[in-house]
Amino acid sequence: MSIEFGFGTNSECLKLFDKKSNTYEISKIKGIEGTVKQVAITTTVAAVLTHQGEVYNLKAPKPVKFDCPPMTMMSGAWKTIILLSSDNNIYTYGDNSYGQLGQGTKKVYGCPQIVPYFTKIECKAVYSAYFNCFVTDIEGNLYGMGLNNSYDLIYDQTSDQSLPVVCDIKNVERIYTGSGARHAVAKLKDGKYYFFGQSSSSQFGVKRSNSKTPFFSPFLNDHADEIKDITMSYDHTSVLFKNGCVYSAGTPRDSGATGTDNGFKKLSFFNSETNRAHAIYAGYHYTVVLTDEGNLYQFGSQVTSSFEVEPKMKNEMGDYKKITNIGELPLPSRIYCGYNFSLFFINEVSEISESFLELYKSGKFTNTKLMERFNVHKHFVEKRLGCTIEEINQKLASVEYDKIEILIDWVYSDNTALSFKLKDILPIFNIQFPIKNTLQNDLVKLFKDEDSKDFSILVKDDVGSEEDDEEDESYEEIPVHKSILVARSGLFREMFENISSSDNKVKDYSGKTIDSLEVFIEFLYKNTIELSADHDPQLVVEELEDAAEFYQLNDHIHFQSQLNKIKKTFNL
């Protein structure tokens, strides 16, 4: 995944891109090692988090890598960045005018600093909004810091909080925020939706004064099963439904909308028939809608001249414009909107697919003839496309060569940006358009498919014994798919280069117990570590750490993050 495009009012970011005439050409930022996982954009700070856990400050003449622990999640708002590390700590940096860094002061920090308050809390996710930072934990608590004069933190005071406080809402699954918004939506574990924060422009869908009490949203809860995403800018809230329709509430500044009408309005321009919305994003006073056809539309305040637009058109939220000066735009999987107009288009793939991209590119395990690539990883490909190799060959018999190559790219990469290039052939495999990240779910299904496993790891029964006579040794087998081992383990990839393709068994020499190795193999498919009541947590965790090193696991950052969660759960 790479940053391929960016523009807006963040001048330091803009220097990293090429601008020809008045069209921003697609270009890649150089100087970032690894693959991009997230981008956070503010008015003065922009950062990139890679799948390898590294954090880069996007500043000309080239990105600068921070010296900090590996990170797993990041969010950015006005001038502030908040991060979650792989060892479950919270880090912040940037502007601290309202204490939003949670350090107990209003001192500005130019690089990530640990927030001591969270060192003993099992954090789940981080969010940022305007002059606030938020953290959720696995128990459903919500913590906030920063501006609070409109009960932004759902806290029984109206003073700013430079140390984290526990917000007055429980059982939180996640929250929805915006980089320029002073209101947010909390989704609880029971599926209910609540607004909190400022509501001066009817952003909640009703006229309501600021209150420390979360507001139960009739609209969001009546349509809970239909909601795909929620975004908020300073003065309005937008909701994307799964059918491609968009609803919005509030009064976008400079939009041409009049008054502060109550209720969410359906934007008739975006509908499930002719102009289906694929994704929505929001900045300070604006919302961007990406359609299934790859077009971008914007409504709300145009705070910079970076965009050229078609003549203004009207919708239920006032004026909206089609953005026209971005060159040829492939469907991106993610657009990151900052406080002002700074957008980055990302060719996005899921975390686990990084391993399978390497498998796809490896000359030893693929073939230059397109259809033979499918045959090499038969069970993996069959699970991805939902039919047998023979059926796949028949379905693709009349499909153009370049389309087949794109399809193979998606099978391994899980890259949703390929949706439009595959639009014509997706129906052949009963795959819904636009395509979604399904690789992880397919791997879980593959793990459960015992009949298709084509390889076994032989684990010695009496691990730790001093018996050296191999003739007297007995082994238990762990069935697995060879393609999974090759994709996820550097050692197995090397190993398969030196053994016959007809060999379907190999002895384990890691010296670990079968219980630990079974957990390790399950992780290769599911990307999560799961222990049962029969496991000895202390032993399994110790052996998993060794096994990951021995087998050269290629997603060590995420694996370590999973181990840290197990350690906290069992107080290890």
N, C-alpha and C positions, 0 to 999 in steps of 0.2 A: 504494500500500500504506500502511496506517495502523495505528497502535496503537489498538486498539478496546476493550481491557479489561485490567484489572490489579488484583491484590490480593495480600496477604501480610503479611509482617512488616517490610518496608522502608517505614517511616513516611513518609519524604520522597516516595516514589513514590505512596503511597496518597493523599496530599493532592491529587494531580493528578486523582483520580477521584471520581465521585459514589457515595455509598453511601446507599441508601434501605432503611429497615427493616434486615433482615439479608440482603438480596440485593444483590449488586453488579451494577448495571445496566451494560449496554454503553455505553461513552462514549469519546470521542476526546480525546487530549491535544492541547491547543492550543499554539501557539508553536513548532512544528517546521516549518520550510520544507522543501519538497521531499517525497520519498516515502521511507518507512522501508525499509532493507535488512536491518539486524540490530539486535537488542537484547541487551545484556549486563547481567545483574543480579547484585549481590553483597549482602552484609548491609548495607553502608553506602553503596555506590556503585551507580548504575544509569546506563547510557548508551545512546544511540541513534545508529546510523550510518545516514546516508541514502544513497540511490543517487547523490546529487550529491557524496558524499565528505565531508560535514560531520558533526561529532561533537557531540552535545548531552549535557549532564549533566542527568538527570531529577531536578530538585529544585524543591520548591515555593518561590515561588508559580507559577513558570513555568520551562520548560527553559532552560538557559544554553548557548549555542553556544561551543565552544572555539575559540580562535585557533590553528589547527594546519593542516598541509598536508592535502590531500585524502586520505582513507583508503579502502581497498578491503575490509578484513576486520577483524573484532573478536571478542574472546572475553573473558569475565569469570568469575572464580571467587570466593573468599571475600570479599576486599576489594580485589581487583586487576583492572585492565583492561589488555589487551595489544592493540595495533593494528598492521596492516600498511598502509603508505602507498602511494599510487600510484607514487611514485618508488622503491619497493622498500626502504624503511627500516622499522625496527621502533620503535614507541613504546610506553611503559608509563606507568601512573600508579596511585596508590592506596596501599594498605598495603604495607610493605616489611619486615615483621618478620623474614623469613627470607632477604632478599636477592632475592626473586622478581622484582623489577623489572629485574634485570640491570645495575644502574648501578655495581656495585663497592662500594656502601655499603648501609646499612639506613635511609637517609633516606626519609621519606614525601613523595610528590609529589602535589599536588592537580590537576595538569593534565598532558597528555601530554608526555613527555620522550623524545627520541631515545636509543636504545641504541647507543652508538658501535661496539660489537663487530660489528654486522651491516651496517655501511655498505658493505662490499665483498663481501657475500655475496648471491647471488641467491635471496632468500627466496620461499617458495611459500605458506605458510599459518601461522597462529598458533592456539595452543590454551592453555587454562588449566585448572588442576585444584587445588583446595584452596589450598595455599601454593606453587604452582609455575606457571611459564609455560614454554611450549614453542614452538619454531619449527622448521618443516621447510624445506629448500631443494630446488631442482629436481634436485639430484643424489641425493637420497634420504637426506641426513644429517638427524639429529634433534638439536636443541640444547635444553638445559634450564637453568633457574636456580631457586634457592629451596631449600626443605626437601629434605633428602636422608638422614635418619637411618634410613630403611627402603629405601635404594637407590631412592628415588623417581625419580632421574634416570638410572638404569642407569649409574652412575658409580662407579669403584673407590675410593670414599671414603664415609664416612658423615657427613661434615660438610656444613653448608649451603653453598650456592654463590651468592655475590652477583654473580658474573660468569658469563656463559654458558659451559657446557661442552658438548663433543660427547658425546652419549650412545652407549653401547656397543651400537648396533644400526644396521645399514646397509640401504640400499635401501628406505627407508620411503616408502610412498605417502601415507599419512595416519595419524593416531591418533584414537582415541575417548577422550574424557575426561568428567569430570563436575565440576560446580562444587564439590561437597563430597567428591569421591573422592580417595583417596590411591593408587589403582591406575589403570591405563590399558591400552588395547589398541592395539598397533601393527599396521597392515595393511601388509605389504610389497608391493613391485611385482610379485612373483611370485604374489600372492594369498594368501600364508600369514599367519596371525594369531598374535601373541605377546602374552601378558600381561606387565606389569612393575609394580613398586611393592609396596605392602603387601597381604598376603593373609591376615590374621589371622582373618577370618570366612569363609574358603573362597570368597572372591569369584572365584577363578580356576576354580571348579568342582572343586577338589581341596584337601585339607588340605596346606598347604605353608608352610614358614617363609619369611621375607623373604630374597631373594637378589638379588645384583647381576646374575644371569644371566636374560635374558628367558625366559619359560616358553611353550613351544610348546603351544597348546591343542588337545587331541584333539577336543573337541566343536566348537569354532569351525571347525577345518579340515576335519572330516568333513562339515560342513554349509555350507561356504564359498559355494556357489552359491545357497543358499536364503536367505542373510542379507540383510535390508533395512536394519537399523540396530542399533547397540549403544549402550547407555547404562550408566552406573555411578554409584551413590551411594557413600557412605562404606563401607557394609558389604554391598553386593550388586551383582551385574551382571545386566542384563536384555538379552535378545536378541529382536528382532522378525524373524520370517520373512516372506518375501514373500507367503505364503499367509494371513497374518493371525494366526498362532499366536505365543505369547510363551513364552519359556523364561527361567528365572532361577536364579542360584546365589548362595549366601551366606546370611546370617542378618540380615534387616532388624530394626533395633532396635524394640522395642515392637510387634512385628507379631503376636505370638502364636505365631510359629514356634519350634520347639524344637530345640536342638542345632545342630550345624554339619554337616549331612549333606553328603556329597560329591556332586558331579555337578550338572548343570543339570536343573532340574525343569520339565516342561511345565505351564503354568498352564491347566488344563482349562476354566476359565471363558471364556478367549479362544480361539476356534477359527475355522477357516475356513468353518464352516457357519452358526452361529447368532449369534455375537458376535465378529465379525472385528475384530482390532486394526488401526487405521490408522496410528498412530504411538505412540512411547514417549518419555518424557522423565524426567529424574531430577534431584533436588536433593540435599540433605545425607544424610538417612536415608530418603528416600522415592522412589517411582517413580509417575509418572502415565501412564495408558494412555488414549488417545483411540480410540474405536471408529469403525467405518464409519458408525454411526448418529448420530454426533456426541455421544455420551455420554462423560463423564470418570470414570475409576475411579482410586483411589489405594491403594497398599499401602506398608507401612513405617511409620515414625514420623510421627504427625501433630504437627508442632512448633508449630502455631499454631491458634487457634480460628477462623481465617478461613473454614474450610470447615464447612458443614453437610453431614452425610452420612446416608445411609440406615442402618438397623441393620447392624452388622458382619456380613459374610459370610466364609466360610472358603475359602481356596484353598491350593495347595501351598506358598505362601510365608507362610502365616499369615492374618491378617485383611486384608480389602480392603473398600473402601467406595465407594459411588457418590456423587459430589459433586453436591449438589442446590441450592446457594444461589447459582447464577451466572446466574439469569435465563434467557432464551431464548438458546441458544448455537448460532450457525451453525457449520458445520465450519470451524475455522481451519486454515491451512496450517502454522502454526508456533506452538508454545507455548515460552516461554523460562522455564525453572525456575532460580531462584537458589539460593543456599546454604540459605535458608529459603523458606517458601512465598510466592513472589512470581511470579505468572504473567502473561504478556502474550499476548493473542491477536492474531494478525496476519492480515489479509487479504493474502496474499502473491502476488506475481506475479514472473515472471522479469525479470532486468535489461532485456533487450532489449524486453520488452513495454511498457515505459514509452513508447517511441516510438509503438507501435501503438495505445495507448490514446488518444494525442493524435490519431492518424489517425481513430480511431473517433468521437471527440467533435467533430471538425472539420465544421462545417456545409457547407463548400464541397465536401468529398469524401465526404459521406454524405448520406442522405436520410431524411426523417421517416417515410417508408413503410418498414417493416422489411425486406421482401424486396428492395427496391431497394438497400438498403445492401450486400447481398451482391453484387448485380450490378455495383456500382461498382468493387469490387476483386475481380473474377471469379477470377483465377488464384490470388491469395492465399487466398481463402476456399475454393476447390476443394481446394487442397493441405491446408488445415487439417481439412476434413471428409472428404476422401478420395473425393469424387465430384463430378460436374459440377453446375453451377448448375441445370440442368434437373432432375437427379435430386434435388437438395436441395429444390427447390420441390415436387416430388411427395411426398417423404418428410414434409415439414412441412405438407402440405395440411390435415391434421386435428389439428394440434398447436395448443394454446391460444396466444393472442397473447403473454401474459406469459412463457411458456416459450421462445418464439422469441427474445424480447428478451434473456433470460438467456443463451441459446445464443450469440447474436451478441456479447454481452459477453465470454463465454469465448473465442470465436474471436480476438478482438483483445487481450484482457487476459491470457490464459493463467492466469487466477485459479483455482487449485485449490479455493478455498473455495466454489466454485459446484457442487461435485460432487453434493451431495444435492438441490439444486434441479433438477438435470438427470438425476437417476437414471433416470427413466422413459423419457427420449428418447435417452439415450446408445446403447442397443442398436441404434437405427435406423441409426446411423452406424458400428456395430461398434467403438465406443470403449469400452475397458475401464473399469469402475468400481472404485475411485474414480479420477477423472481425474488426470493428472500434467502437469507442465510440459513441453509438447511443442513449443512455438512455435519454439524455437531449432532443433530437429531438422527441423521442417517448412520453415523458411527455408533450411536447407542443401539440402534436397531441391528447393526452388523454384529455388535458384541453379543447380542442375545441369540443370534443365528448360529447355533452350534454346528449345524450340518455343513455350513459353508467354510468352516475353519480348515485351512489347508496346511497347517504347520503345528508342531508341538515343541514346547520347552520341557526337557526332562530335568526334574528337580530331585536331588538325592533325598531319600527317606530320612536318614539319620544324620542330618546336618550337624556338624560339630563333633562327630565321633572320630576316633583316631584310626579307624579301619581304613586301610589304603588299598586293599585287594579289590580291584574293580569287578572281578568276576563275582564277588559276593555282594556287590552293591545292588540295591533295588531303587527304582525311581518312580515318581509320580509324574503324570503328564499335565501340562497346562496348555490346552488347545488355544490357538491364536491364528490370526491371518498374517501371512508373511508380509503383505503390503503395509500393514499397520506397523510392524516392527521396523521395516525399512524406513518408513516415513518419520518415525518418532525417535529412533535410536541410532546414534552414530556408530556404535559398536556393531549392531546387527547389519547396518548397511555395509560396513567393511567386511563383516563375516560372510554375507551372501555373495560377495564378489569372489570369494575363495572356496566356495563349496558348490557342489553340483546342483543344478536346478531341480534334479529329481529327488534330492534329499528333503525329507519332510520332518526331520527331528534334529534337535541339537541339545547337548547337555549344558546345564547352567553351571557356571564356575564362579558365581558371585558369592557362594557360601551362605546365602540367605534362606530362611525358612520358606516353605511353600505358601504359608498364610500371607507373608509379606509380599512375595512375588506375585501372588494372585491379585492383591490390592494394587500393586504397581502396574500389572498388565491391564487391569480394569481402568486405571487412570489414563493409559495410552488411548483408550477409546472415548471415555466420558469426560476427560479433562477435570475431573473432581476426585477427591480422595474420600472413600466411604469405608467406615469401620463398623463391624457388627459387634454384638454383645460378646461374641466368642473370641474376639481379638484381644491380645495384650497390647494396649495402646503404646506403652513405653517401648516395648520391643519392636513393634511394627514401625513406629516413627524413626527409631534409630536405624533400622534396616532399610527403610525407604530412602533415607538420606544417602546411605552407602550405595544402594542399588541405582539411584539416579546418576551418581557419579560413575559407577562401574559401567553402566550401559550407555553413558554419554547422552542422556536425555537432552533434546534440543529445545525444550521450553522450560528451562530450569527456574526462571523467575516466577512464572505462574505456579509451578510445582511447589516451590518454597513457600509461596503465599498460602497455598492449600495446607501445607504442613503446619504453618504457623497457626492457622485456624484450629487444627486438630490439637495442637499443643495447648492452646488457650482453653479449648473445650474440656480437656482432661487435666488441666493444671500441671502440665509437664514442664 
